[in-house]
Amino acid sequence: MRITLSVIKADVGGYVGHSDSHPDVLAKAGDCLSRAKKEGLLVDYHVTKCGDDLELIMTHQQGEDSEKIHKLAWDTFVGCTEVAKKLKLHGAGQDLLSDAFSGNVKGMGPGLSEVEIEERGAETLIVLMADKTSSGAWNMPLYKMFADPFNTIGLVIASNMHAGFDFEVHDVKEHKKITFRAPEEIYDMLVFIGAPSRYMIKAVYHRETKEIAAVSSTQRLALIAGRYVGKDDPVCIVRSQGKFPAVGEILEPFAAPILVEGWMRGSHMGPLMPVSIHDSTPSRFDGPPRVVAVGFQLSGGKLIGPRDMFADKSFNLARHQANEMADLMRRHGPFEPHRLPLEEMEYTTMPEVTKKLEERFTDL
């Protein structure tokens, strides 16, 4: 059975500030998707949140880039924005960068990750969602899952993974893409994906079967809007088990927090903290950045789950380390490396300050 899994997210209003999602907003989204399921457009759905981001997880048989599915998501976000406005939630509709739907949510603000697959006998899926960070946050975790044998022992001892994986990398500033073969080209690939604000892993494919293994959202809100309107807060779908990494190999990269861009006003580096859905409530300096993971088994397109994967106590140490890293970074205040480098600050209020003071700069 061919089935499409679409994960589409948007910040339609925060409660309180940028820290959480209001239950009424989640309920409204559930009502919208419930109607679509009854009408036969969706096979199944799950509504959840990561911080102040509304996350729509949908299965259907409309294929990728379906106008019907994208319009459903857009209309849901618009309806939820109306709820947010009535409640006077913070930043109501901030990720909706257009007044009218144009056939596809790409380039309109919401984040998108979609995969069309032939459902396996046991189809295991992990959906990763992050708040207060950018799309490039998945680069290191995806590299570890699919190219690092110290993380994924299956690359060494599982014969169906021995051939490795192909990585599709996007240059989001020049709108180009390239595919790297792992393990042969990992050194070349690391030159690029080590700069995650520009080069982002869009998808990963099994080398032998060419089946898609993972797909992420690479939308950059600042590049779309030309100004800071909130961080990208990306999503990622990862297939698991069989010829793909095991569930534990997919989650393992998050056991050691990494520094990602985002946090307060989208202008700081901070640790990516793995948390349960319940704890995805970034409030300290509007952070630190959070990542959640929900797991499903897919059966005839039905989402069997979710399981809240980071609710596991074995990630307690990672959370503790993330808090210590947050302390270390916060000591720098407005100085780099806590504050983002100048190139990334061009989408904040810094250009306005520079313009105001430009006449006061004189030649040396």
C-alpha positions, -999 to +999 in steps of 0.1 A: +000+000+000+014+034-010+009+060+016+020+096+021+030+110+054+029+148+056+042+167+086+033+204+084+039+229+112+034+266+119+035+290+148+000+304+149+002+320+184+021+314+216+008+308+251+023+325+272+047+345+250+066+320+229+066+292+255+037+269+247+006+261+226-029+268+240-052+237+243-080+256+223-057+259+194-048+222+194-085+214+197-094+235+167-067+218+146-081+184+157-116+194+146-103+205+112-084+173+105-112+152+120-136+166+094-111+159+066-107+123+077-145+118+078-147+132+042-121+107+031-092+131+024-071+118+052-065+082+062-054+093+097-039+122+116-023+133+149-022+168+162+005+178+186+029+206+196+065+215+202+067+246+223+045+272+205+044+254+172+013+235+160+023+202+144+000+184+119+009+148+112-013+134+084-014+102+064-032+101+030-031+088-006-029+121-024+009+120-029+035+146-021+028+183-028-009+176-030-028+209-033-057+194-013-035+184+016-016+216+016-048+237+015-062+216+044-031+225+064-033+261+054-070+264+062-063+247+096-036+272+104-059+301+094-087+288+116-063+282+145-049+318+140-085+331+145-087+312+178-053+326+188-064+362+179-095+358+201-074+346+230-049+374+222-021+349+220+014+362+213+024+364+176-009+351+163-004+338+127+033+348+126+043+319+103+016+327+078+035+350+055+008+354+029-029+364+029-040+338+005-032+302-003-015+297-036-016+259-042+013+249-020+025+259+015+061+259+003+074+295+005+044+306+025+059+302+060+049+268+074+075+241+077+070+209+056+083+174+056+066+148+033+074+112+022+055+089+000+063+052+006+053+017+000+042+006+035+064-023+047+053-053+067+064-034+099+066+003+091+083+021+120+085+059+118+100+086+141+088+122+137+112+148+151+101+183+158+121+212+172+113+247+186+135+278+189+160+266+164+167+266+126+163+240+098+200+231+099+196+216+134+191+182+118+224+181+100+245+165+128+218+141+140+211+128+105+248+125+098+252+104+130+222+082+123+231+073+087+269+077+085+286+074+119+293+038+130+300+050+165+264+060+167+248+034+144+263+000+148+240-013+120+264+003+096+290-022+107+271-054+115+239-052+095+245-065+060+215-046+046+230-013+057+266-020+047+264-002+014+257+031+031+233+059+023+230+089-001+226+124+014+207+151-006+221+184+006+205+218-002+222+252-005+193+273+007+209+306-002+218+297-038+189+273-043+210+244-054+214+208-044+240+181-044+240+144-034+269+129-014+276+092-012+284+079+023+307+065+034+330+074+004+323+111+004+317+119+040+348+142+043+335+162+013+300+163+027+312+175+061+328+206+046+293+217+037+269+203+063+292+217+090+277+251+080+241+243+088+227+278+084+233+274+046+238+238+037+211+215+050+204+178+046+171+175+029+168+138+024+186+105+030+183+074+007+193+038+010+222+033-014+211-001-028+173+001-029+171+039-034+143+040-008+139+072+011+151+069+047+146+104+060+133+138+049+135+172+067+121+206+063+146+231+050+124+263+048+142+294+062+116+319+074+141+348+073+150+341+037+114+339+027+103+371+045+136+390+042+135+398+079+133+380+113+098+367+118+106+338+142+129+308+139+122+280+114+114+253+141+120+224+117+105+189+114+119+157+102+106+122+093+129+092+098+120+056+088+133+030+112+142-007+115+149-032+088+173-017+062+172+016+082+187+025+116+170+010+146+148+033+169+176+035+194+201+045+167+178+073+155+174+087+191+210+082+202+224+115+186+202+135+210+217+118+241+246+144+237+232+179+233+246+200+205+247+237+200+222+251+175+212+285+164+179+301+176+169+306+212+160+342+222+148+363+193+163+337+170+197+353+175+217+330+198+234+297+200+221+272+225+219+235+234+192+213+217+175+197+247+156+164+241+123+165+260+089+149+263+059+167+246+048+178+280+081+195+287+084+212+253+078+245+270+109+267+264+108+296+288+143+303+301+155+332+279+127+318+256+145+285+255+168+267+254+159+250+221+138+219+224+134+187+203+107+162+207+102+128+190+070+108+185+071+073+172+044+054+152+039+021+136+020+025+103-007+000+095-028+005+064-020+042+067-033+043+103-009+059+128-005+034+156+007+056+184+021+080+193+049+071+216+066+100+233+102+088+227+121+114+247+099+108+278+124+081+286+144+087+318+176+077+300+176+112+284+177+128+319+215+133+317+212+149+283+187+174+298+211+181+327+240+186+303+219+209+281+211+231+312+248+233+320+256+243+284+228+269+286+245+284+317+279+285+299+264+302+268+244+327+288+275+341+304+285+356+271+254+378+270+254+398+238+288+386+227+296+359+202+296+329+203+264+331+222+250+357+199+250+346+163+277+358+139+271+390+119+260+372+087+230+356+105+222+388+124+213+405+091+177+393+095+173+408+130+170+445+140+207+449+135+204+464+100+181+491+114+207+500+141+235+500+115+215+523+092+208+547+121+245+550+129+261+548+094+268+586+092+287+584+124+312+560+110+343+577+096+373+564+077+404+554+097 
